[in-house]
């Protein structure tokens, strides 16, 4: 009788253990495509970046992933335009309204993501290339640099985009948004005081001038999105986050 009871208890414990691990929550990933429609000539950065992000989200493997996007959202300022590095376009409250960027980060933080990936297009570089950006002074700067490097390398490998490496957000010296810890110029979306995700990277894909036709091609968007997703999945598996 004791053996039978022990056997039953063992089965229950094993079953509970199995269910627990099968139902183990996956890492949460948030994608932030650019909402800018005012960059380049006859060009919508929002459309091209959203095409890349939608392709990534549709690709296997399926993850616990969400998109945050302010495009055409009501009751916001700079919902369809604005710079990630200007206070007026990001942290400022105007006529009682938050910015498109602030809305996106609020939505992202509500999801409690592990990984945050912003996708933008560069401009004025005269380079058909891809760049990665991470936050200067971030506690996870080394890991973020490694992730960004892998994602841009993956895109460069399946396209003719030149790999221009990973850079600190402060290196651009753009505009007036700064990190309160370092006092250096920063990207609002990558600032750890704004974005609660542990891992945060921003990809500048192509140039809205020299890469315009390439970026607007849906086939290229799909190819890039799938490459980003595949490399992200490998990285998550290595981190035991999948």
DOPA-912658 format. One record per residue (C-alpha): residue in three letters; x, y, z; residue number from 1; chain. Coordinates in steps of 0.25 Angstrom, whole numbers, plus 5000, padded with zeros to 4 digits. Layout:
<recs>
(ala,(X,Y,Z),NUM,A)
...
</recs>
This chain:
<recs>
(unk,(5000,5000,5000),1,A)
(unk,(5011,5010,5004),2,A)
(unk,(5018,5006,4990),3,A)
(unk,(5005,5010,4983),4,A)
(unk,(5003,5023,4990),5,A)
(unk,(5018,5026,4987),6,A)
(unk,(5016,5023,4973),7,A)
(unk,(5004,5032,4972),8,A)
(unk,(5011,5043,4979),9,A)
(unk,(5023,5042,4969),10,A)
(unk,(5014,5042,4957),11,A)
(unk,(5007,5054,4962),12,A)
(unk,(5020,5062,4965),13,A)
(unk,(5025,5058,4951),14,A)
(unk,(5013,5062,4944),15,A)
(unk,(5013,5075,4952),16,A)
(unk,(5028,5077,4948),17,A)
(unk,(5025,5074,4933),18,A)
(unk,(5013,5084,4932),19,A)
(unk,(5021,5095,4939),20,A)
(unk,(5032,5094,4929),21,A)
(unk,(5023,5092,4917),22,A)
(unk,(5015,5105,4921),23,A)
(unk,(5028,5113,4925),24,A)
(unk,(5026,5127,4919),25,A)
(unk,(5034,5130,4907),26,A)
(unk,(5042,5143,4906),27,A)
(unk,(5033,5155,4903),28,A)
(unk,(5038,5163,4890),29,A)
(unk,(5033,5176,4887),30,A)
(unk,(5035,5182,4873),31,A)
(unk,(5035,5197,4870),32,A)
(unk,(5035,5201,4856),33,A)
(unk,(5037,5216,4852),34,A)
(unk,(5024,5224,4852),35,A)
(unk,(5031,5235,4844),36,A)
(unk,(5025,5240,4831),37,A)
(unk,(5033,5253,4830),38,A)
(unk,(5047,5247,4826),39,A)
(unk,(5052,5247,4812),40,A)
(unk,(5045,5251,4799),41,A)
(unk,(5032,5244,4795),42,A)
(unk,(5036,5234,4805),43,A)
(unk,(5029,5227,4818),44,A)
(unk,(5039,5222,4828),45,A)
(unk,(5027,5217,4836),46,A)
(unk,(5022,5208,4824),47,A)
(unk,(5036,5202,4821),48,A)
(unk,(5039,5199,4835),49,A)
(unk,(5026,5194,4838),50,A)
(unk,(5027,5184,4826),51,A)
(unk,(5040,5179,4832),52,A)
(unk,(5034,5177,4846),53,A)
(unk,(5022,5171,4841),54,A)
(unk,(5030,5161,4833),55,A)
(unk,(5038,5158,4845),56,A)
(unk,(5026,5155,4854),57,A)
(unk,(5020,5146,4843),58,A)
(unk,(5032,5138,4842),59,A)
(unk,(5035,5125,4850),60,A)
(unk,(5038,5122,4861),61,A)
(unk,(5026,5129,4867),62,A)
(unk,(5029,5136,4880),63,A)
(unk,(5022,5144,4890),64,A)
(unk,(5023,5157,4883),65,A)
(unk,(5016,5170,4881),66,A)
(unk,(5017,5183,4872),67,A)
(unk,(5015,5197,4878),68,A)
(unk,(5012,5208,4868),69,A)
(unk,(5006,5221,4869),70,A)
(unk,(5003,5224,4855),71,A)
(unk,(4989,5230,4853),72,A)
(unk,(4986,5228,4868),73,A)
(unk,(4977,5240,4873),74,A)
(unk,(4980,5249,4884),75,A)
(unk,(4995,5249,4883),76,A)
(unk,(5005,5259,4878),77,A)
(unk,(5016,5255,4868),78,A)
(unk,(5008,5242,4866),79,A)
(unk,(5013,5241,4851),80,A)
(unk,(5026,5249,4851),81,A)
(unk,(5037,5254,4860),82,A)
(unk,(5051,5250,4865),83,A)
(unk,(5055,5240,4875),84,A)
(unk,(5065,5250,4880),85,A)
(unk,(5057,5263,4882),86,A)
(unk,(5050,5266,4896),87,A)
(unk,(5038,5273,4889),88,A)
(unk,(5036,5260,4881),89,A)
(unk,(5038,5250,4892),90,A)
(unk,(5037,5253,4907),91,A)
(unk,(5029,5267,4906),92,A)
(unk,(5014,5268,4909),93,A)
(unk,(5008,5277,4899),94,A)
(unk,(4993,5282,4901),95,A)
(unk,(4992,5271,4911),96,A)
(unk,(4996,5261,4901),97,A)
(unk,(5007,5251,4901),98,A)
(unk,(5016,5248,4889),99,A)
(unk,(5015,5237,4879),100,A)
(unk,(5028,5232,4885),101,A)
(unk,(5023,5233,4899),102,A)
(unk,(5011,5225,4896),103,A)
(unk,(5019,5214,4889),104,A)
(unk,(5028,5213,4901),105,A)
(unk,(5016,5213,4911),106,A)
(unk,(5010,5201,4903),107,A)
(unk,(5023,5194,4902),108,A)
(unk,(5025,5195,4917),109,A)
(unk,(5011,5190,4920),110,A)
(unk,(5015,5177,4913),111,A)
(unk,(5027,5175,4922),112,A)
(unk,(5037,5171,4911),113,A)
(unk,(5050,5165,4912),114,A)
(unk,(5055,5169,4898),115,A)
(unk,(5051,5182,4891),116,A)
(unk,(5055,5184,4876),117,A)
(unk,(5053,5198,4869),118,A)
(unk,(5054,5198,4854),119,A)
(unk,(5057,5211,4847),120,A)
(unk,(5063,5216,4834),121,A)
(unk,(5075,5225,4833),122,A)
(unk,(5076,5238,4825),123,A)
(unk,(5086,5247,4819),124,A)
(unk,(5098,5237,4820),125,A)
(unk,(5099,5234,4805),126,A)
(unk,(5102,5219,4809),127,A)
(unk,(5094,5207,4806),128,A)
(unk,(5096,5201,4819),129,A)
(unk,(5091,5196,4833),130,A)
(unk,(5095,5201,4847),131,A)
(unk,(5092,5197,4861),132,A)
(unk,(5090,5206,4873),133,A)
(unk,(5090,5203,4887),134,A)
(unk,(5089,5212,4900),135,A)
(unk,(5102,5219,4905),136,A)
(unk,(5104,5215,4920),137,A)
(unk,(5093,5204,4920),138,A)
(unk,(5095,5193,4930),139,A)
(unk,(5094,5183,4919),140,A)
(unk,(5102,5190,4909),141,A)
(unk,(5111,5178,4906),142,A)
(unk,(5099,5169,4903),143,A)
(unk,(5092,5179,4895),144,A)
(unk,(5104,5181,4887),145,A)
(unk,(5105,5167,4884),146,A)
(unk,(5090,5165,4880),147,A)
(unk,(5090,5178,4871),148,A)
(unk,(5103,5173,4864),149,A)
(unk,(5096,5159,4861),150,A)
(unk,(5084,5165,4856),151,A)
(unk,(5090,5175,4847),152,A)
(unk,(5100,5164,4842),153,A)
(unk,(5088,5155,4839),154,A)
(unk,(5082,5166,4830),155,A)
(unk,(5095,5169,4823),156,A)
(unk,(5097,5154,4820),157,A)
(unk,(5084,5153,4812),158,A)
(unk,(5084,5167,4805),159,A)
(unk,(5095,5176,4799),160,A)
(unk,(5094,5186,4811),161,A)
(unk,(5108,5189,4817),162,A)
(unk,(5109,5186,4831),163,A)
(unk,(5114,5199,4838),164,A)
(unk,(5114,5193,4852),165,A)
(unk,(5108,5196,4866),166,A)
(unk,(5109,5210,4872),167,A)
(unk,(5105,5217,4885),168,A)
(unk,(5093,5226,4884),169,A)
(unk,(5101,5237,4889),170,A)
(unk,(5111,5236,4877),171,A)
(unk,(5101,5243,4868),172,A)
(unk,(5101,5256,4876),173,A)
(unk,(5087,5259,4871),174,A)
(unk,(5078,5269,4877),175,A)
(unk,(5074,5271,4892),176,A)
(unk,(5069,5258,4898),177,A)
(unk,(5079,5254,4909),178,A)
(unk,(5080,5242,4919),179,A)
(unk,(5079,5247,4933),180,A)
(unk,(5090,5238,4938),181,A)
(unk,(5100,5241,4928),182,A)
(unk,(5096,5255,4923),183,A)
(unk,(5099,5250,4909),184,A)
(unk,(5091,5251,4896),185,A)
(unk,(5082,5239,4895),186,A)
(unk,(5071,5232,4888),187,A)
(unk,(5058,5233,4896),188,A)
(unk,(5053,5219,4892),189,A)
(unk,(5066,5213,4897),190,A)
(unk,(5067,5220,4911),191,A)
(unk,(5066,5211,4922),192,A)
(unk,(5059,5222,4930),193,A)
(unk,(5048,5221,4920),194,A)
(unk,(5049,5207,4914),195,A)
(unk,(5048,5195,4925),196,A)
(unk,(5052,5184,4915),197,A)
(unk,(5065,5178,4919),198,A)
(unk,(5070,5177,4905),199,A)
(unk,(5068,5189,4896),200,A)
(unk,(5074,5191,4882),201,A)
(unk,(5071,5201,4870),202,A)
(unk,(5073,5197,4856),203,A)
(unk,(5075,5208,4845),204,A)
(unk,(5073,5200,4832),205,A)
(unk,(5077,5206,4819),206,A)
(unk,(5077,5221,4816),207,A)
(unk,(5064,5228,4812),208,A)
(unk,(5071,5234,4800),209,A)
(unk,(5081,5224,4794),210,A)
(unk,(5073,5212,4798),211,A)
(unk,(5059,5217,4795),212,A)
(unk,(5055,5207,4784),213,A)
(unk,(5062,5196,4792),214,A)
(unk,(5054,5199,4805),215,A)
(unk,(5041,5201,4798),216,A)
(unk,(5042,5187,4792),217,A)
(unk,(5033,5177,4800),218,A)
(unk,(5041,5166,4796),219,A)
(unk,(5053,5172,4802),220,A)
(unk,(5045,5176,4815),221,A)
(unk,(5041,5161,4816),222,A)
(unk,(5055,5156,4814),223,A)
(unk,(5060,5166,4825),224,A)
(unk,(5049,5163,4835),225,A)
(unk,(5051,5148,4834),226,A)
(unk,(5066,5149,4835),227,A)
(unk,(5065,5158,4848),228,A)
(unk,(5055,5148,4854),229,A)
(unk,(5063,5136,4851),230,A)
(unk,(5075,5142,4858),231,A)
(unk,(5067,5147,4869),232,A)
(unk,(5062,5133,4872),233,A)
(unk,(5076,5127,4872),234,A)
(unk,(5080,5138,4882),235,A)
(unk,(5068,5135,4891),236,A)
(unk,(5071,5120,4891),237,A)
(unk,(5086,5123,4895),238,A)
(unk,(5081,5132,4906),239,A)
(unk,(5070,5121,4910),240,A)
(unk,(5060,5131,4908),241,A)
(unk,(5051,5124,4898),242,A)
</recs>
